[in-house]
Amino acid sequence: MKWLIVSDTHGWTQEVVELKKRYEGQVEAFIHCGDSELAPGSREMEGYIAVEGNCDRPGTFPEEVVRTIGPLKFMVAHGHLLGVRNSPAKLYYRGLEEKADVVCFGHTHFAGTFKEGGMIFINPGSLRLPKNYEEGTYAILELSPDQKTIGVTYYTIADEPVAGFSKVYPWKDEDSSSN
């Protein structure tokens, strides 16, 4: 099973639609972690589970979304209200409160993933204005068929893998807090 995660597209429309077309029928959900700067009813955002970022018009999207999609419970937040630029601590505790398996966020424009407390944290980076890579990135989360591993693979909009950010984690391991 796969999920697509994108963030900080800042008004781009063609690229948001292109990702939907590219992965239609291949992913369980399209997740947008905020700062789309698009309207919730727009054709581009149709089909995305989206949250409000600090550059979105206030009240356009929810501040957080918690949803079980397939076997995984996702918590999605932009991160600006949780201080992710300073520390992931508040994001971590929100994930624990929600008993999330996967926590998706944006705001920093830095692509990266880590696992803590049995939860996988994913910042897909910014598709439009990346800070730690030359090209914008998005992420594909993939749970192995045996549900023993979960991978986070980063891609450029040109569909080129970015190995430096990508990781595979053991899933539901005995000592998940050490991974």
ChimeraX attribute file (.defattr): number of C-alpha atoms within 10 A of each C-alpha:
attribute: neighborCount
match mode: 1-to-1
recipient: residues
	/A:1	15
	/A:2	19
	/A:3	19
	/A:4	24
	/A:5	28
	/A:6	29
	/A:7	33
	/A:8	31
	/A:9	26
	/A:10	18
	/A:11	16
	/A:12	15
	/A:13	16
	/A:14	9
	/A:15	16
	/A:16	22
	/A:17	14
	/A:18	13
	/A:19	17
	/A:20	20
	/A:21	11
	/A:22	10
	/A:23	16
	/A:24	12
	/A:25	9
	/A:26	13
	/A:27	15
	/A:28	15
	/A:29	20
	/A:30	21
	/A:31	23
	/A:32	30
	/A:33	32
	/A:34	32
	/A:35	23
	/A:36	29
	/A:37	19
	/A:38	21
	/A:39	15
	/A:40	18
	/A:41	10
	/A:42	9
	/A:43	12
	/A:44	19
	/A:45	20
	/A:46	15
	/A:47	14
	/A:48	18
	/A:49	20
	/A:50	27
	/A:51	26
	/A:52	27
	/A:53	30
	/A:54	16
	/A:55	15
	/A:56	19
	/A:57	14
	/A:58	11
	/A:59	9
	/A:60	16
	/A:61	18
	/A:62	15
	/A:63	20
	/A:64	19
	/A:65	19
	/A:66	17
	/A:67	14
	/A:68	13
	/A:69	11
	/A:70	12
	/A:71	10
	/A:72	12
	/A:73	18
	/A:74	24
	/A:75	23
	/A:76	31
	/A:77	27
	/A:78	29
	/A:79	26
	/A:80	19
	/A:81	14
	/A:82	17
	/A:83	15
	/A:84	18
	/A:85	13
	/A:86	10
	/A:87	10
	/A:88	13
	/A:89	12
	/A:90	15
	/A:91	24
	/A:92	19
	/A:93	13
	/A:94	15
	/A:95	24
	/A:96	16
	/A:97	9
	/A:98	14
	/A:99	16
	/A:100	22
	/A:101	21
	/A:102	21
	/A:103	25
	/A:104	25
	/A:105	31
	/A:106	29
	/A:107	25
	/A:108	22
	/A:109	24
	/A:110	19
	/A:111	25
	/A:112	20
	/A:113	22
	/A:114	16
	/A:115	19
	/A:116	12
	/A:117	15
	/A:118	21
	/A:119	23
	/A:120	25
	/A:121	25
	/A:122	25
	/A:123	27
	/A:124	34
	/A:125	32
	/A:126	27
	/A:127	24
	/A:128	19
	/A:129	17
	/A:130	19
	/A:131	14
	/A:132	16
	/A:133	17
	/A:134	9
	/A:135	18
	/A:136	26
	/A:137	33
	/A:138	27
	/A:139	28
	/A:140	21
	/A:141	22
	/A:142	19
	/A:143	21
	/A:144	14
	/A:145	9
	/A:146	7
	/A:147	13
	/A:148	12
	/A:149	15
	/A:150	20
	/A:151	20
	/A:152	27
	/A:153	22
	/A:154	29
	/A:155	21
	/A:156	16
	/A:157	17
	/A:158	10
	/A:159	12
	/A:160	11
	/A:161	16
	/A:162	16
	/A:163	11
	/A:164	11
	/A:165	19
	/A:166	19
	/A:167	16
	/A:168	15
	/A:169	17
	/A:170	18
	/A:171	20
	/A:172	14
	/A:173	13
	/A:174	9
	/A:175	10
	/A:176	16
	/A:177	11
	/A:178	10
	/A:179	15
